[in-house]
Amino acid sequence: MIGVDVGGTFTDISLLNVEKKELNILKVRSTVDDPSLAIVEGIDEVLKTNNVDYSQVTYLAHGTTVATNTLIERTGAKTALITTKGFKDLLEIGDQTRPGLYNYFIQKPEMLIPSGWNHEVSERLLYNGDIYSPLEEKEVGNIVKVLKEKGAESVAVCTLFSYLNPIHEKKIVEIIKELYPDIYVSASHNLVPEFREYPRMSTTVLNAYLGPIMKSYVNNFNNSIKDMGIKVEPYVTQSNGSIISISETIDSPIRTAVSGPSAGVIAANHVAQLCGVKNIITFDMGGTSADVSLIENGEFVLSTDRKINGFPVKTPMIDIDTIGAGGGSIAWLDGGGALKVGPQSAGAKPGPAAYNKGGEKPTVTDANVVLGRLNPEYILGGRMEIRADLAEKSIKDHLSSLTKMNPVEAAAGIIAVVNSNMVRAIRVISVERGYDPREFALVSFGGAGSLHACAVAKELGIKEIIIPSSPGIFCSIGLLVADIKYDYVKSKIMLAEKNNIKEINEIFSKMISQGKKMLDKEGIFEENREYILTIDARYKRQNYELQLAIPEEKLDEEILNDIKGQFHKEHMKNYGYFDENQPIELINYRVNAIGKTPKPDMPKYPIKDSLNPPIPNANRQVYFDENKGFVECPIYTRDDLDAGHEIFGPAVVEQMDTTILINPGWNANVDEYLNINLNYGGVENEQKK
């Protein structure tokens, strides 16, 4: 089984021998211009290194950044829009919500539809889906001819109230395919049949913008895999924390917009459950960004109100907060001389100055090298040389020379600023949503996460940290334990009354049937299927909904009353009040069709009764804020640590894919899955040591 995670700096590969329960990992530098090159190179290397024949691969899944990078770099297809007359400027108008209430200088995102490429057709549906004005088919034909002349590569079709009645959208798509069969078409009724015109149109346009790019990538990737001799069809992670066949992403590439980060949340949840921990905050710090998410009672939070590059997206995504804080994040001084870190990143090319690949600006990685936290000679198990002199020079030239700080003070400042940025991100997904982070464990991973985990956790009052056995390639492990999932939604506003139960059941039944067809296509056995039903509800005349779980596939009056009671409780939790006399409206009806995939057994090691203390292989001077200076610190190699070993901070543990910094006051225990569990004991911990 192979899992591949494509990051901004490195591409990570996990190879699991299911029979022997052996896990092998590899990191290769990402190829920004064509991500599939690094994937193929890494798969080839890891298979050859472990003497595995290509035909022995039975499972291959990868998290892709193609959609994310395309949106960030604005390199998508030439896209046009066809919509209802009078609504062609909806994307520009939006919902009139300013991204910053008191900031008049925030720029709106650049439109993905060029001026003159948004077209209107005469047609109109009423609020209940009835036809008010029929579609002028001749107008559609004329528009398609114009698109063909302009060389449009993709077209988004989004008409008013089509989520209730797609008759006009279907006809428009039919005419497009007849007159311009080579163009990519994205229709809102297929992608997101949900009310609220602006986010529905935005999602449809983003999908159309990505479609041709993803189609080309999928074809190239599939051909490369087949040429290698791998016979299985690859899977790709969706933003909702599941996998689907890569060919399915051609129709809905927007579902992979946060593909990579979602795999890390899956893996973190899996490891936490093995450890018997249900409440966790995931902390994934890589080379370019830091991603954080919250899991309560073993369930991650899905959101349908996310924004990507300033545009709303209505497809379900794991609620992940991402900030520009990674090992490659660049440190700089603003106009007032204040030290800032990120969001700009040195990326894979040229990378941090310490990598000696042409980078000159100081980064978080360079600061960790100067502070002795990262090995000053090499990383990746000796596969990459580190130049500590170049790291120090970059900080001197760009920070020390412009301030009163010496290189060490500047490096410590960089770490303090980036840690503060990440603490703020975790507070957004916890404190600001009514959760106390002190009641959660921090699962830290990513190439840089383990260097910052203790400081971040201490600032938040978190006293338990779980660091998996291979944190630097952890997202790729998540790809080995993900399930298949398809999401369906239908909008119809109804009161939560018993005379509407029959219609509600009919809506759910149709979506479950759709899910069954897709799981049939994926070859999922009946006993491995699960259908999760939810309803979005609100008090009448409110403008925002709360999502409620439905315990059964079929509603009755008793279940409906339970749902109403659940809504009042959730409203109290979220808004601080509830009103049992207010009528409740049901808005959106959702079904998650889940196909449970076989989970590989992770290697498990017995804890020995008598175990000698681990022996450090070196010592070096490491800077700690707690000591206001450098401390002689033992350096351990993680491969030398066995289940049951205990280490007291301050200490450093090095391994191929990351470096773990154990700050003063923390102690580390290695569990039976070789996770390192860190616990904060404060000053008493130092006295034990």
N, C-alpha and C positions, 0 to 999 in steps of 0.2 A: 504494500500500500504506500502510495506517494502523496504527500501534501506539499504544495508549493505556495509560498507567500511572496508577492512582489512588492518590495518597498521602494522608497525614494532613493535609498543609498545601496541597500543589499537585497538580494533575492535569496530567500531561505528555503531549503529543501529538507523534508523529513522522510526517511525511508524506514518503514516498519516491516520486519519479518514476522508475520502473524503466527507462524508455527513456533518459532524460537523465542518470540516476544523480545526481539532485539530491535532497538531504535538507534538509527544512525542519522546524523545531521550534517548539513553542509551549508556554508554561506558563500555566495559568489557576488561580485559587484553587479548591480543592476545595469541593464543597457537601456538608457532612457529613450533613445530613438525608436527602438523596437523591443519591447519587454519580452517577447517570445524568444529572442536570441539567448538571453540569460537563463530563461527557463529550460530551454533545450540543452544548453551547455551544462547547467547544474544537474539535470536529470541524467545526462550522459555520464558525467563524472561520478555521481554518487552510485550509479548502477555498476560501473566498471570497477570502482574502488572496492565494492562489496561483492564482486563476482556474481552479480545477478543478471540473468539473461532478460532481455527486453520482453520476451513472451511470458515471463513469470509475473509481470505486473498485472494485478487484477483490479486495481482501483487507482485512479489518478484524479485529484481535485486541486484547484488552485484559486487563490484570491487574486483578482485582477485590478489594476489601477488604470486600465485603459479609459474607462468612462470618466473617472475622477480627473486624470491628467488632461483629457480632451476638453473638459469644461473649464479647467483652470487656465489652460494655454489657449483656449478659443480656437481649436484646430478641427472643429467638427465639420459636418457636411453643409453645403449651400442649401439652406432650408427655407421653404415657403410655408405660408399659413393660409388655410381656407376656413372661413368662419361665417357666422350669420351676419347679414347686413346690419351695420351700425356698431359692430363689436371688434373691428379690426385693430383698434388701438388699445384693447384691454390690457395687453401685456405692458404697454407703456404706462397706462393709468394705474394698474395694480389695484390694491385695496385702499389706497390713500394713507397707508400706515407708514410713517417715517421710521427708518431703522434706528435713528437716534433722535429722541424727542427734542433735545435742546442743541443738537449739533447740526448747524446749517451747512457744513462743509462736506458731509458724507455724500459720496458720489453714488448715484444709482447704478446698478450693473448695466453694462453695455448690452443692448438688445441682440438676441441671437438671430432675429429675423431682420434682414436689411430693409431699409426704407424702400417701399414700392414692391416688396415681396409678400406683403400681407393683403389678402384678397377677400372680398365679401361676395356672398351669393344671396339671392332673394329666397328666403324660406323662413318660417317661424313656427315654433311649437308653443303651446300654452304651458303654464306651470304644472299642469297635470298630465302633460305628454300628448294632449290632443293637437291635431294639426290646425293651425290658424291660417297659415299661407303655405301652399305647396311649393316644393323645390322647383326652381327654374333650371332645368337640366341643361338647356342651351348655354346658360351663363357658365356653368361648371365646365362644359366643353371648351368654351373660349378661354377660360382661365388656364386650363391644362395646356392648351396650345401655346399660351404665353410662357408658362413654366418651361416647356420644352425648348422654346427659342432662347430663353435665358440660361439654359443649362442647369436648372435646379436638380439637385441630387436627392432631395428628400422633401416631403410635404407633410405637415401636421393638419389634421382635420378635426375641428372642434366647434360644434354648433350648439346653440342654446337649448338646454333641457334634453340633450341627446341621452343623458344617463337614464331618463324615464322612457324614451322612445327613440331608438337609434335608426329609424327608417330613413331619414334624410342623410345621415352620415354614411350608412351602408351604400346608398345609391351614389353618393359622391365618390366613395372609394371604388365602386364598380366602374364608374366612368373614367376615373384616373387610370386604373389598371388596363382598361380597354385602349385608351389613347396614348398612354405613356407607361408601358409595362415595366420599363427598367428603373423607374423611380421608386425610392423607398417611401412607404406610406405608414403613418402612425395615426390611428383614429382613437379619439378619447373614449368611445363606448367600449372598446376592447381593452384599453389600458387602465382606465380609472373611472368607472361608471358611478361617480359620486358627486354630490351637489357642491356648490360654490364654484362659480365659473372661472375666476382668476387662477386659483391653484390647479384646477383641472386643465385649463389651457396651457399653463406653464409646464406642467408635467408632460403633456402631450408634445409640446414643442421641444423640450429637452430630450425626450425619447427619440423624436425624429432627427434632431441634431446629432445624436450619438449613433443612430441606426447603421448607416453605411460604414462608419468607422469600425464598429463592433463586428459587423458582418465580415469585413475584410480581415480583421484580427482573428476571428473564429476560424475562418477558412484556412488562413495561414498556419495557425496553431494546430488545427486538426491534421493538416497535411504533414507538418513537421513531425508530429507524434507518430503518425502512421509510417512515415519514412524511417523512423528509428526502429520500427518493429513492434511498437506498443499497440495492442489490438483493442483495448477497451476505449469506450468513448469518455472523454474527460468530463468532469463536473466543474462547476464554478460556484463560488459562494455568492449568495444574494445579500443585500443589505439587511434582510430580516433575520439573519443568523442561520440560514439553511443553505443547502446546495440544490442545484438543478442541472440537468444535462446542458452542456455548453451550447448546444444547438438551439435550446429554448431561449437563450439570451438575445438572439438575433431580433426577435419580435419585441422584447422589452428590456433593452440594455440599461434603462434608468434604474432597474432593480438591482444593478451591481454597483451603484454609485459609491457606496461605502463598503465594498466587498471585503477588502483586506482587513480593516479594523474589526468587522463583525466576527471574523474567524477567531480573533483573539479573545473576544467575549465568550464565545462558545467553549474554547479551550479552558478559560479561567473557571467557568461554571463547572465543567467536567472535573477539573482537578479539585476544586473546592468541595464538590460532593464526595469525592474519594476521601477527602480529609474530614468529612462530616461537618463542614461549615456551609451554612445556607445563606448568610448575609455577607456579601462582599462588594467591594468597590474595585473595579479593574483599573489598572494603571499601566498603560502601554506607551512607553517612551522609546521612539526609534531614532532614526537619523535626521528626520525632517520635522516630525510632529509628535505630540503627545495626545493620546486618546484615552478618555476616562468614561466609565459607565457604571451604573449601579444595578446590583441584582439583589432582590429581596425574596427570601424563602425559595431560593433556587430558580426564580423566574426573572429573566431580564425584561426590561421595559421596552415595548414597541411604540413607536411614534409615527403618526401619519401627518405631522405638521412640521416637518423639517425644511430647512432651506439649504440649497446648495449653490454657492457662489451668488447669493442674493436672490435666487429664484425659489419659490415654494415648490415642494414635491409632495404629492399625496400618496405615494406608494409606501407600504410599511417598512420602517427601518428600525434597527436597534437604536435606542436613545443613547447616542454616543456624542460626547462633547469633545471637539478637536481644537487644539490650539497649536500655533507655530512654535513649539518648544521641543526640540530634539537635539541630539548630539551635534548636528551640523548647524544649529541655529546661530546666527551671527550676532555678536555683541557690538553695540554702537552707541554713540553719544548723540542725544537730541539737541535741538537748538539751544536749550537752557543748560546743557552740559550734564544732564542726567543720564545714567547708564541704562540702556535698554537691551533686551535680548529677544531676537526674532521680530516678526515672523519670517523674515528672510532667512534662507538656508543655503549653505554651501553645497548641499546635495551630494550626489555621487561624483559629479564633476564640477569644480575641481576638488571639492571636499575640504575638510579642516586642514589648516596649515601643517599640522603634525603628520598628515598622511603623505606629505611631500609629492603631491600630484598637481601642484600649481596654485593651491589655495593660499591666500595671503591674509585674509581677514580673520580676526579671532573668533572662535566658536566655543560652544560649551565643552566639546571634546578637548580643545586646546587648554581650556581652563582646568579640566580634570587631570590632564597630563602635567601641567605646571604645579598643581597641588599634590602630585604624587599618587593620586587616586587611580589613575590608569597607568599601566605598565609603561615606563618611559622608553622602552626599547622595542616592544612588539605587541601586537594583538592577534586575534584569530589563531591562537595556538602557535604563533611564530610565522604564520603565513603572510602577515603584513607588518612591515617595519614602521616604527614610530620615531619621529624626529622631535625630541623634546626641545631642542634648541630653536627649531622653527616655530613651535607653539609659543615659546616665550617671546620670540622676536615679534610675532604677530600682535601679541598683547602690548608689548612695549611700543611698537610703532603706531598702533591705532588707538590705544587707551592711555597708557602711562605717560606718553609724550605730551598728551593734551590735558592731563590732570595731575594731581599731587599724589596719585596712587602709584606704588611700586607694582611690578608684575604680579606678585603674590596677592597683594591687596585687591588688585583689579580682577584677578582670577577668582578670588573668594567672592567678590562682588557679583561677578557673572553668575556664579552658582546660586547665590542668594536671590538674585532677580529671577532666574529661571524657575527656581523652586517656588518662589512666591506666585509666579504665573500659574504653575500647575496646582498649587493649593487653591487658588482662586477658581480654577476650572472644576475641581472636585467639589468645592462649596456650591457651585452652580447646580450640580446634579444631586446634591444631598441636602445641605442646609436650606437652600432656597426652595426646595420642594418638600420640606417638612421632615427630612430624615436627619438623624444625629449620626455623624460619621464615626463617633466613638463606639457605636453599636455594631460596626462593620469591621471585617478584616480587609486588609489591602492585599490584592493579588498583583504582584509587580512582575512585569515582563517587558520585552523589547530589548534591543541591544544596549540602551542607556538607562533603562528604568531602575535597575538594581543599584546603580551608583547614587541615586537620589531618593530611594524609597524611604529610608530611615528618617531623613530630614523632613520629607513631605508628611509622613505619617505622624511624626512627633508634633508638627505644627497643627495638625488636625485633631490631635488627641487619640489617634488610633494606636493601639498597643500590640496589634498582631499583624504580621506580614507573612505572606506565603510567596516564596520564590520557587517556581517550578524547576525541574532538573535541567531543562534546556530553554531558559527564558528568552534568549536572543532569537530563537527560531520558533517561538511559542505559537504564533499565528498559524504556521504551517501544520502544527499538531492539531489545531482546532479543525482543520480540514479533514482530518481522519475520523473525527467523532461527530460530525454534523449530520443532521437528518435532512431529508428532502421535504420541502414545504411549498405549497401554492396558496396564495392569498386571494380571496374573493370579497367583493363588497357590492352592496346594492343600496341606493338611497331611496327612501320613501318616508315622508313625514306622516306619522300616525300617533294618536294618543294611546297611552298604555292602558287600554281598556279591553275587557274580555271579548267584545264583539270584533276586535281586530286580530285575535289569536290565530284564526284560520289563515288569514292572509300573511301573517308573519311566518307561520310554519311553511307556507308555500314558497316564500322567498328563500328561506334557509334550505328547503329541500332541493330547489333548483341549483343553488350554489354547491351543495354537497354532491349532487350528481356531476357537476363540472369537475369537482375535485377528484371524484372516483375515476373519471375518464383519464385525467392526467396521471394519477397514480397507477392506473392500468398500463399506461404508456411507459412509465418508469419501471414496470415489472415488480411493483411492491405487493407482497402477499397480503391478503385480507386481515390476517391476525396482526400485521405490523402497521396498521393504519389507525389514525386518530383524527377526529374532527373537533376543532375547538371553535365554539360559537361565542360571539360577543355582539353587544348592541351599544351604539352611541346614543345617549339620552340627555335631555335637558328639561328644565322647567319651561313651560310655554312662554314664548316671547323672549327667552334668553338667546344669546348669540354664540355660546360655546357649549360643547358637549363633554360628558364624561363617559368613559368606556366601561361597560359592565360585562362580567363573564356570565354565560348562560350554562347552567349545569347539565342540561339534557339537550339532545338533538331535536326534541319536540316539546313545545311549550304547552302548558295547561294553565288554568286560572291560578292554581297554587304557586306555580313557578313564577308567573307574572307578578303576583303579589310579593314574592321574595325579591324579585328584581327591583321593584319599586322601593322596598325597604332598604335594599343594598344601595340604591341611588341616593336616598336621603343621607345614609351614613357617609358615602363618598363625597357628597356635597358639603357635609359638615367638615370633613377632613380637609378638603381643598379650599373652601371659602369661609369656613367658620360659622355657618348657619345652615338651616334647612327649614322647609315649610311643607308639612304633610298635606296642607289644604290646596297647594298649588298643583294643577294638572301637569303630568309628565308627558313630554313628547319623545317618541322614538324616531331617530333620524336615519342612522346608517346601520346596516345589518352585515356582519362580517363572518366569514368562515375561513379558518386555517386548515387546509387539508395536509396532514403530516404523514410522511412515510418513514417509519423508523428503520434506520440502516443498522447493519450489524456493527457493534462497537468493538474495536480491538482491545484485548486485555493488555493494559499497560504493565510493564515489568514491575514486579513487587519483590522486595528484598527483606528477609527476616532481620529483626533487630537482635544482635547477639547479646548474651548475658554478660560476658566479660569482653570489654572492648578497650583497647589502649587509646589514650587521647591522640587526636590527630597531630601530626608533626608538620610545622611550617617548613616550606622549602626555601624561604628567604625572608629577609626583613628589609623595610625601606621607610624613609621618612614620609609621612602622610599628614596633610594639613586637615585639622578638624576645628570647626567653629567652637565646639565645646571646650577645647583646650587653648583657643586663641593662638594656635601655632602648630608646628609640626611635631609629630609623635612617632617614635620608633614603633613600627607596626608589623606584626607577623603576616606573612603572605602565604596563603594556602592554595593548593591546586584542587579544584573540585573533584577531579577524578580520584583523588586520594581519600575522599570523605565517604564513609560507609554509613548505613542506616544506624542511628543511635549516637553518632558523634555529636559533640557539643563544643561550641566555640563562643568565647566571650569577647565582646568588642572593647576597644577598637581592633579591627582586623580587616583584612582584604581576602576575598576568595576569587581566584581567577579561573576562567574556563574559556573554551574556544569561542563561544558566542556572546559572552558578556563578562563584566567584572562586578562583583558584589561588594559593596562597602558596608561594613558592619560598624555603625557609629558607637561611641562610648555610651554605656547604659543599656545596650541591646545585647541579648544572647541568642545564639542560633542553635537549633536542633535539627538534625537530619532525620526525616521520617522514613517509613518503609517504601515509599515511592521515590525516595531520594530528593523530595522537596526540602528546601531549607525553610524552616519556620522560625521567624524572628519574633522575639517578645521583648517588650520594653520593661526594664526593671529599675531604671533610674540609677541613683547614686549607689544603692545597695548592690546593684549588679557589679559595679566597679570593685566593691569591697570583697565580693565573692571571688573575683578573679585574683 
